[in-house]
Amino acid sequence: MVQFGNQNYLWALLVLVPLAVAYIAAIRHKRHIRKMLGNATLVQQLTNNYMPKRYGLKIVLVFIAIGCLIFSWANLRKPTSEKGGKGNGIDVMLVLDVSKSMLSQDVPPSRLEKAKSFLNQLTPEIQHNRIGLVVFAGEAYLQMPLTPDAVATKLFIDYASPDLAPVQGTNIGAALRLADASLDDKEKKYKAVVLVTDGEDLDAGAKAAAATLAEHGTVLYTVGVGTEGGAPIMENGAYKKDANGKTVISKLDATLLQELANQTEGKYYFLDNTGSVANAIAMQLNNMQTKPLNNNGGYMQYILYYPLFLSVALILLLLEIFIAEKKRNKVILYGQKKQKQTKWQNNW
C-alpha cells in the first residue's frame, strides 16, 4: 500500500493557495490596466505579439512543479518486503537534544553530529526491538512513534537539527514526559529510554519526569555529549551573549544526567568513543527482559517515488523557462529586402 514517509509535510501544499490568489489578482490588474488605456483597438495592436495563454501555461507548470517538490519532500513510497517476523524484544525511545547548544564544537565536528553518529551506531545493534524517536529543545516533539523499521529510524536521526524545534532552550523534563507518554503505561517493564544531551537543563522538571519513568518501570540510560570546560553557542552567525553582554558558555552537566539515570536504575555514559558507548548500551538493552513483538526486528524495504517527482518538477521548470510569452517577429534587413525586389524585377 502506497504511503507517505513524512505525511506532515503535505501541509506545505497550502502554499499553493496564496500563490493562486496572487496569480488571479495579477490577471485582474492587467485587465484593469487595459481598460484604463482607453482605445481597445490600439491596445490590441500594441499587445498583438503577447500571448496570455502561454503566460497561464507557465504559471500552471510552476504550480505543478511545486506540488511535485512537496510530494517528493513527503517521501511517497510503497513497501515491498520486510525483514523479521514475530519475536521477542522491548520498546526503546531514543531522546535527542537538538537545541542550539548542541551545535557547540567542543566535541568535533559538533555535539549534535557526534550524538547522531552514536545513535546511528546503536540502532543496528537493537533493531530486533521497537524503536521510537523524540527530539527536544525548549519543547519536545515526537518524530517517530515506536516502529520495527530500523531504516526509518536512521532517516529521522539524520534529519534531526535545531530547525525541528521552533522553541529553543533545553527542557529535559518535557522530553522525558513525552517519551513516557509514547510508551505503554500498562506495562511495568520491557521499556527503556536513551537520552542523549549535553545536560544543560533550563527547566526544573527533569527529576520529576525521571521519577515517573521509574514508577512506570522504564529504565533510563543517559548519554552526555560535550565537555565540562564547555564552548560558546553560535547563533545567527555570532556567539550568543547574555543580558550583560558576556559570551554564553555551554557546559556538560554530567551530574544531572547521572542523577536522572540512577533514579530509574539505569546508567550514565560519557560520549567519548561512539562505538564503545553504543555497544555498551546495546548490551544493557539486549539483556533486559523481553516480550513478544509482532513484525519484530530489522527493516522494511520500500520503492521510493521521490526521484520521479523531483525529475518531473525539474522538467516542468525547464519547460517554463523556454516557453516565451511573446511571438517571435521575423526581421528582414533592408538590404536583403531590396535585393529580393531587384531579383524579382530582373526575372520579370
C-alpha positions as CSV (number, residue, x, y, z in Angstrom):
1,M,0.0,0.0,0.0
2,V,1.4,3.4,-1.0
3,Q,2.2,5.7,1.9
4,F,4.0,8.9,2.8
5,G,7.1,8.7,4.9
6,N,6.7,12.3,6.0
7,Q,3.0,12.8,5.8
8,N,3.1,16.1,7.9
9,Y,5.0,17.8,5.1
10,L,1.9,17.6,2.9
11,W,0.6,20.7,4.7
12,A,3.1,22.6,2.6
13,L,0.6,22.2,-0.3
14,L,-1.3,25.0,1.3
15,V,1.3,27.4,-0.1
16,L,-0.4,27.0,-3.5
17,V,-3.5,28.8,-2.2
18,P,-1.9,32.2,-1.7
19,L,0.1,31.7,-4.9
20,A,-3.2,31.1,-6.8
21,V,-4.8,34.2,-5.2
22,A,-1.7,36.3,-6.2
23,Y,-2.0,35.0,-9.8
24,I,-5.7,35.8,-10.1
25,A,-5.0,39.3,-8.7
26,A,-2.3,39.8,-11.2
27,I,-4.6,38.9,-14.1
28,R,-7.3,41.2,-12.9
29,H,-4.8,44.0,-12.5
30,K,-3.6,43.5,-16.1
31,R,-7.2,43.7,-17.4
32,H,-7.9,46.8,-15.4
33,I,-4.8,48.5,-16.9
34,R,-6.0,47.6,-20.4
35,K,-9.4,49.2,-19.7
36,M,-7.7,52.3,-18.4
37,L,-5.7,52.8,-21.6
38,G,-8.9,53.5,-23.4
39,N,-8.8,52.6,-27.1
40,A,-9.3,48.8,-27.3
41,T,-8.1,48.6,-30.9
42,L,-4.9,50.5,-30.2
43,V,-4.2,48.4,-27.1
44,Q,-4.8,45.2,-29.2
45,Q,-2.3,46.4,-31.7
46,L,0.3,47.3,-29.1
47,T,0.0,43.9,-27.4
48,N,-0.6,41.9,-30.6
49,N,2.5,39.7,-30.1
50,Y,1.7,38.9,-26.4
51,M,0.1,35.5,-25.8
52,P,-1.8,35.4,-22.4
53,K,-2.5,31.7,-22.8
54,R,1.2,30.9,-22.7
55,Y,1.6,33.0,-19.5
56,G,-1.2,31.0,-17.9
57,L,0.5,27.8,-19.1
58,K,3.8,28.9,-17.5
59,I,2.0,29.5,-14.2
60,V,0.3,26.1,-14.3
61,L,3.7,24.4,-14.9
62,V,5.2,26.2,-11.9
63,F,2.3,25.2,-9.7
64,I,2.6,21.5,-10.7
65,A,6.3,21.6,-10.2
66,I,5.9,23.0,-6.6
67,G,3.3,20.2,-5.9
68,C,5.8,17.6,-7.2
69,L,8.6,19.0,-5.0
70,I,6.3,18.8,-1.9
71,F,5.3,15.2,-2.8
72,S,9.0,14.4,-3.1
73,W,9.6,16.0,0.3
74,A,6.8,13.9,1.8
75,N,8.6,10.8,0.6
76,L,5.8,8.8,-1.2
77,R,6.8,5.2,-1.0
78,K,5.5,1.6,-1.3
79,P,6.6,-1.2,1.0
80,T,7.8,-4.3,-0.9
81,S,9.4,-6.6,1.7
82,E,10.3,-6.7,5.4
83,K,12.9,-8.5,7.5
84,G,11.7,-10.1,10.7
85,G,8.5,-11.6,11.9
86,K,7.3,-12.5,15.3
87,G,9.9,-12.4,18.1
88,N,10.8,-11.0,21.4
89,G,12.1,-7.5,22.3
90,I,11.5,-4.3,24.2
91,D,10.3,-0.8,23.4
92,V,13.1,1.8,23.2
93,M,12.6,5.5,23.0
94,L,15.6,7.5,21.7
95,V,15.5,11.1,23.0
96,L,17.8,13.5,21.2
97,D,18.7,17.1,22.2
98,V,18.6,19.4,19.2
99,S,18.9,22.7,21.0
100,K,21.4,25.2,19.6
101,S,23.9,24.4,22.4
102,M,24.3,21.0,20.6
103,L,25.9,22.9,17.8
104,S,28.9,23.7,20.0
105,Q,32.2,22.4,18.7
106,D,34.0,21.4,21.9
107,V,33.3,17.9,20.6
108,P,34.2,17.7,16.9
109,P,32.6,18.1,14.4
110,S,29.8,19.2,16.8
111,R,27.9,17.8,19.8
112,L,24.9,17.1,17.6
113,E,26.8,15.3,14.8
114,K,28.5,13.1,17.3
115,A,25.2,12.3,19.0
116,K,23.7,11.4,15.7
117,S,26.7,9.2,14.9
118,F,26.2,7.4,18.2
119,L,22.5,6.8,17.6
120,N,23.2,5.5,14.1
121,Q,25.7,3.0,15.5
122,L,23.3,2.0,18.3
123,T,20.2,1.4,16.1
124,P,21.5,-1.6,14.2
125,E,22.5,-3.3,17.4
126,I,19.0,-3.1,18.8
127,Q,17.0,-3.5,15.6
128,H,15.1,-6.5,16.9
129,N,13.2,-4.2,19.3
130,R,10.7,-1.5,18.5
131,I,12.3,2.0,18.4
132,G,10.9,5.5,18.6
133,L,12.4,8.9,18.4
134,V,11.8,12.2,20.4
135,V,13.7,15.4,19.7
136,F,13.6,18.3,22.0
137,A,14.9,21.8,22.8
138,G,12.6,24.2,24.6
139,E,9.7,21.8,23.8
140,A,9.6,18.1,22.9
141,Y,8.4,16.6,19.6
142,L,7.6,13.0,18.7
143,Q,9.4,12.5,15.4
144,M,8.8,8.8,15.1
145,P,6.5,6.5,17.1
146,L,7.6,3.0,18.1
147,T,8.4,1.0,14.9
148,P,10.5,-2.1,14.0
149,D,11.7,-0.2,10.9
150,A,15.4,0.5,11.5
151,V,15.9,2.2,8.2
152,A,13.2,4.7,9.0
153,T,14.9,5.3,12.4
154,K,18.2,6.2,10.6
155,L,16.3,8.5,8.2
156,F,14.8,10.5,11.1
157,I,18.0,10.6,13.0
158,D,19.9,12.0,10.0
159,Y,17.3,14.8,9.6
160,A,17.5,15.9,13.2
161,S,18.5,19.5,13.6
162,P,17.6,22.6,15.6
163,D,15.2,23.5,12.8
164,L,12.9,20.8,14.1
165,A,12.4,22.7,17.4
166,P,10.9,26.1,16.9
167,V,11.0,26.8,20.6
168,Q,14.7,26.8,21.7
169,G,16.1,26.1,25.2
170,T,16.7,22.8,26.9
171,N,13.7,21.2,28.6
172,I,14.8,17.6,29.5
173,G,11.7,17.2,31.7
174,A,9.3,17.8,28.7
175,A,11.3,15.3,26.6
176,L,11.2,12.5,29.2
177,R,7.4,13.1,29.8
178,L,6.8,12.8,26.0
179,A,8.9,9.6,25.9
180,D,7.0,8.2,28.8
181,A,3.6,9.0,27.1
182,S,4.8,7.3,23.9
183,L,5.4,4.0,25.8
184,D,2.8,1.6,27.2
185,D,2.0,2.7,30.7
186,K,0.1,-0.5,31.5
187,E,3.4,-2.5,31.5
188,K,5.9,-2.1,34.3
189,K,8.8,-3.5,32.3
190,Y,10.1,-4.1,28.8
191,K,10.8,-0.4,28.3
192,A,13.8,1.8,28.1
193,V,14.7,5.4,27.2
194,V,18.1,6.5,25.9
195,L,18.6,10.2,26.5
196,V,21.4,12.0,24.5
197,T,22.1,15.6,25.6
198,D,24.6,18.0,27.0
199,G,22.5,18.1,30.1
200,E,22.1,21.9,30.4
201,D,18.5,21.8,31.6
202,L,16.7,25.1,31.8
203,D,13.6,23.6,33.4
204,A,13.2,22.1,36.9
205,G,11.1,19.2,35.8
206,A,13.7,16.6,34.8
207,K,14.0,14.8,38.1
208,A,10.2,14.6,38.5
209,A,9.9,13.2,34.9
210,A,12.6,10.6,35.7
211,A,10.7,9.6,38.8
212,T,7.6,9.0,36.7
213,L,9.6,6.8,34.4
214,A,10.8,4.8,37.3
215,E,7.2,4.3,38.6
216,H,6.2,3.0,35.1
217,G,9.1,0.5,35.1
218,T,11.1,2.3,32.4
219,V,14.9,2.2,32.6
220,L,16.6,5.5,31.6
221,Y,20.1,5.5,30.1
222,T,21.7,8.9,29.8
223,V,24.4,9.9,27.4
224,G,26.3,13.1,28.0
225,V,27.9,14.8,25.0
226,G,30.2,17.9,25.4
227,T,32.9,18.9,27.8
228,E,33.0,20.3,31.3
229,G,35.0,23.3,30.0
230,G,32.3,24.0,27.5
231,A,32.1,26.0,24.4
232,P,30.3,29.1,23.1
233,I,26.9,28.8,21.3
234,M,26.8,30.0,17.7
235,E,23.5,31.8,17.0
236,N,22.8,33.8,13.8
237,G,26.4,33.8,12.8
238,A,27.7,35.1,16.2
239,Y,28.3,33.8,19.6
240,K,25.3,34.0,21.9
241,K,25.6,36.6,24.7
242,D,23.7,37.0,28.0
243,A,22.0,40.2,29.3
244,N,25.3,41.6,30.5
245,G,26.9,41.2,27.0
246,K,29.1,38.2,28.1
247,T,29.5,35.2,25.8
248,V,27.4,32.3,26.9
249,I,29.4,29.1,27.5
250,S,27.5,25.8,27.3
251,K,28.9,23.1,29.6
252,L,28.2,19.4,30.0
253,D,26.2,18.7,33.2
254,A,27.2,15.2,33.9
255,T,26.0,15.3,37.5
256,L,22.4,15.9,36.5
257,L,22.5,13.1,33.9
258,Q,24.0,10.7,36.5
259,E,21.2,11.5,38.9
260,L,18.5,11.0,36.3
261,A,19.8,7.6,35.3
262,N,20.2,6.5,39.0
263,Q,16.5,7.3,39.7
264,T,15.5,4.5,37.2
265,E,18.3,2.1,38.0
266,G,19.8,3.0,34.6
267,K,23.3,4.2,33.9
268,Y,25.1,7.3,32.7
269,Y,27.6,7.2,29.8
270,F,30.0,9.9,28.7
271,L,30.1,10.0,24.9
272,D,33.8,9.8,24.1
273,N,34.0,6.9,21.8
274,T,30.7,6.5,19.9
275,G,31.2,2.9,19.0
276,S,32.1,1.6,22.5
277,V,29.3,3.6,24.1
278,A,26.8,2.2,21.5
279,N,28.0,-1.4,22.2
280,A,27.7,-0.9,26.0
281,I,24.2,0.5,25.9
282,A,23.1,-2.1,23.3
283,M,24.4,-4.9,25.7
284,Q,22.3,-3.4,28.5
285,L,19.2,-3.2,26.4
286,N,19.6,-6.6,24.9
287,N,19.9,-8.1,28.4
288,M,16.6,-6.7,29.5
289,Q,13.6,-8.9,30.0
290,T,11.7,-9.1,26.7
291,K,8.1,-9.5,25.5
292,P,6.6,-10.9,22.3
293,L,6.5,-8.4,19.5
294,N,4.8,-8.6,16.1
295,N,6.7,-7.7,13.0
296,N,9.8,-7.7,15.1
297,G,13.3,-6.9,14.0
298,G,15.2,-5.4,11.1
299,Y,13.8,-3.2,8.4
300,M,11.2,-2.7,5.7
301,Q,12.2,-2.2,2.1
302,Y,10.4,0.4,0.0
303,I,10.0,1.5,-3.6
304,L,10.7,5.2,-3.3
305,Y,8.9,7.6,-5.7
306,Y,10.6,10.9,-4.7
307,P,13.1,10.7,-7.6
308,L,10.2,10.6,-10.0
309,F,8.6,13.7,-8.5
310,L,11.9,15.5,-8.5
311,S,12.5,14.7,-12.1
312,V,9.0,15.8,-13.2
313,A,9.5,19.1,-11.2
314,L,12.8,19.8,-12.9
315,I,11.4,19.1,-16.4
316,L,8.4,21.3,-15.8
317,L,10.6,24.2,-14.5
318,L,12.9,23.9,-17.6
319,L,9.8,23.9,-19.9
320,E,8.6,27.0,-18.1
321,I,11.8,28.8,-18.8
322,F,11.8,28.1,-22.5
323,I,8.1,29.0,-23.1
324,A,8.0,32.5,-24.5
325,E,5.1,34.8,-23.7
326,K,5.6,36.8,-26.9
327,K,5.6,35.8,-30.6
328,R,8.9,35.9,-32.4
329,N,9.0,38.7,-35.0
330,K,10.6,37.8,-38.3
331,V,13.2,40.5,-39.0
332,I,14.3,41.2,-42.7
333,L,17.2,43.6,-43.2
334,Y,16.5,46.5,-45.6
335,G,19.4,45.4,-47.9
336,Q,18.1,41.9,-48.1
337,K,14.6,43.1,-48.9
338,K,15.8,45.4,-51.6
339,Q,18.0,42.7,-53.1
340,K,15.0,40.3,-53.3
341,Q,12.9,43.0,-55.0
342,T,15.6,43.7,-57.6
343,K,16.0,40.0,-58.4
344,W,12.2,39.7,-58.9
345,Q,12.2,42.7,-61.3
346,N,15.1,41.3,-63.4
347,N,13.3,38.0,-63.7
348,W,10.2,39.8,-64.8
